[in-house]
Amino acid sequence: MKKKTIIKAAAYIISVLLVLSYLYILWQGMHPENISKEYRMYYIEHTLKDWPGNGGLHYTYGTIEYFDMEQEPQIKRSVGGWAEPDEEEPGRWTVGENAGLLYDIDDSNGPVIVAFTTTKVMPGVSVEFTANGEVLGSFEPEADSEYSFEIQSLSAGELLLEFHITNPVSPKELGLSQNDSKYGVQLKSLVIRQEGGSV
């Protein structure tokens, strides 16, 4: 009888240790050390929609990045609200009411200009453009146009640029196709340059 009790106790202890070890492994998998922000956001948190590579969110002022698949470097910093890149499209559409891009930036040491170009626009949409939640301006976009907005200064860290779309519309609503995704603006390129610098 005593032997059976010891065996049961040992089995219980082993089971508890196994469960604890599995929980530890699971915790380690969800909270790994020495990984990049990009890896954590893309593979673990799923908040970054494109894989930019380790360190790929860092941005060098004056670098023109492209939304289409034809030109390099491509913008791979979406945090939601963008259509998948399409080889047949000249840019990338905003989808829904909010589309965001995340940057890791250095101190700007003065004002910077955010400039972007459009290729196509859905009828009747308007856009509010923000940087880290601060409204930089609103506009009614036109196709094949460039827009620019000034930010007084930027401190090193994260910069979240967001396009807030009013009245996005689907191709289905326009009778163009059965696609019911609601689009706003198709963008071709974007650059953040220090004031006085060249595009």
Disulfide bonds with the S-S distance in Angstrom:
none
